[in-house]
């Protein structure tokens, strides 16, 4: 079982406007409502790939009820904690000549609700994987991911962390099973700009030395770099295609990697499937299906980096 945790999920309202302008009426040419949140995206793609998954998190109000309804439609099992006040946030994605995002604030999580999440996670077993990804909700301590890792290490659970900044730095001493920064997040962690493939490999290896057992770095059209548990470094090219929507591409890569590792036990094959899943989602209006992901596999090559 792969459990995902999304502390501040959302309803994503995606609206297209032909020529958006301020201080005037704009009429939408297309609109859709989707469940949002990084962990939720991981669960959806895992389900599409045929893996068992449950989405954990917090929800509140009528929008929280809508979120659970949308996840039920895509057949993703959930085990959310219902908050007593506030409402699950709505994130607006406005597509016109460019893309503009307005992300809602979301509800505040009390200490009691946080403790309930920690208690729920005590039920996972060593054969499970827990994915922690995305921003924290208001009221949650900055060390939330670190605290969860400390608890889960006691029962030898593999934990994946997709976070940035201090949230990523703080979990490294707890030896997470995998972290997945993108190129910008990796550079920001060390206060540098990554200008070459050698830079990316160097700093990915540094994160590995700081405690992460596997380091997967997404590089957009440049592909991805993996430093695996044995310390070997691998690079894979990105498949060719037309980018339609990058939302959820990194989350899809996490799902594809875990699926590949589950089915083959080979980090190189996991890297291939992860890259195909991330790319397939980027080439689609929605999160990638299994058919879309597998169709890209012949394009991806994995090479050792010395």
Order of alpha helices (4+ residues) and beta strands (2+ residues): beta-beta-beta-alpha-beta-alpha-beta-beta-beta-alpha-beta-alpha-beta-alpha-beta-alpha-alpha-beta-beta-beta-alpha-alpha-alpha-beta
